[in-house]
Amino acid sequence: MKELIVIIDVSGSMYAMGKTFVVGNVLSTLSAFENFGDEEKLSVTKMQWDGTCAGLEKLIEKCSEKNVLLLTDGYALLDSCKLSKTIKSFLDKNQENFFVVRCGGDSANISATKEFRRVRSVTADNVLYAVECFSDSGVAQAQEEDWE
């Protein structure tokens, strides 16, 4: 059974512009995949992130070498986490096991990848691409989308 940790950004900006519905759709998709997936079973653990650097640092301590999706619009990631050596170190060590799932139309305008260059990302409607990459144990080398 593959374990997937989903960290959900619940900072203030995530409650604007229909992002709660986007997150709900992503979680429903993952739940359906978890329950009805034909391949090896998937276990999804959900965690809430308050948008603070300290909050994300505590969460990622639990995520080392596990498959992680971070559902965010990117504002909190860029604003509060860009100077964190702990987060940068985690992202460097866990590149194969980490995706940012960009939620909301404005997430394309957040240039967090200037600070976190090696972070793979997908839009919310392509979340299953990330799950497939985890299932293939990093073998899938298809093109990831750029934030810019």
N, C-alpha and C positions, 0 to 999 in steps of 0.2 A: 504494500500500500504506500503510495506517495503522499507525503504530507505537504500541504500548501498553507502558508500563513498569509492572510490578507490583512494588511494594516490599512485602516480606513481613516482618512483625514476628516476630523469633525471640527476643524477650526471655523471661524466665522464666515470666511469666503465660500465655504462649501455649502452654505445654506442659501446661496443666491443663484439666480438664473437657471433653476431647474436641476442643479447638480445632485440634489438628493434623489431625484428620479433616475438619473444616470447611474449613480452608485447602486440604487435598488435593482436596476436592470442587470448590472454587472454581477451583483450577488445572486440574483435569480439564475443567471446563466451558469455561474459556478456551481450553484446548488443542483441544477439539472444535470450538469456534467458529472458532479459527484455521485448523484443517485442513479444516472442512466448511462454513464459512460461505458462503452464496449470494452475498452482496454483495461489496464490495471486500475484498481480502485484508487480514488482520490479522497483524502481526508482534508477538509477545509477548516482551519481555525481562524476566527475573526478577532481582531484586536482594534481598539479605537486609539487614535492618536490625536491629542489635543492641539497639535500645531506648534508645540514648543520644541526646542532643541533637546532639552532634558528629557522630555517625554519620548521622543524618538530614540534617543540614546538608550533609555531603559528597555524599550521594545526590541531594539535590534540585538541587545544582549541575549535575548531568547531565540534569535533567529540564525545564529551562525551555522553555516553549511546546510541550511534548509531553504526550500523554495519560497520566495517572498514576492508578493505583489503589493505595491503601495498605491492605493487609490487616492489621488490628489489632483487639485487644479494647479499645484506647483507653487502657489504663493507662499505658504508656510515653509516649504522646503527651501526656497530661495531666501526668504527673509530671515528665518531664524536658524537655519542649519548650515549655511554656507561656510562658516568659520570653524565648524566642529571637526576636530581631528579624529574623534571617535567615529563619526559618521563617514568621513572620507576613508578611513582605514577599513571600515566594514565594507564599503562599496568596492574598494580595491580588491579585497580578499574574496568577495562573494559575487563577482561580476556574472558568473554563469548562472547564479541562483536568484537573481533580483531583476524585477521589472517595475518601472513606474507606469501605472495605468492612468493616462491623462483624462480627467473628467471635466467636461464643460468646454464650450467653444473657445473660451478665453485661455484655456490651458496651452494652446498652441503659441500664445504670445509670451509665455513665461520662459525666460531663457536660463533656466536652472542648469542646463547642460554646460553653460560657461563655467560654472563652479564644479559640476559633477560630470565631467566629459565622458566617462566610461559607462554611464548609466544607460541601460537599454530601456526603451519606452515604446508603448503602444497606445493608441486611442482606445477608449472604453469599448467601442464596437469591435475591436480586434483582440479582446482579452484572451480568447481561446488560442491565439497564436502563441502567447506567452506560456500558456499551460502546455501546449504541444512542445514547445522548446524544452520545458522541464521534463516532459515525458520522454523526450529523445535524449535526455541526459547531456544536453549541450551539443549534440551532434548537429541539430538543425542550424544551419548557418545562413538562413534566408535574410534578406535585407530588413533591418529594423527601421522604423520611421524616425526621422529627425524631429526635434522639438522646434527647430527654426524653420 
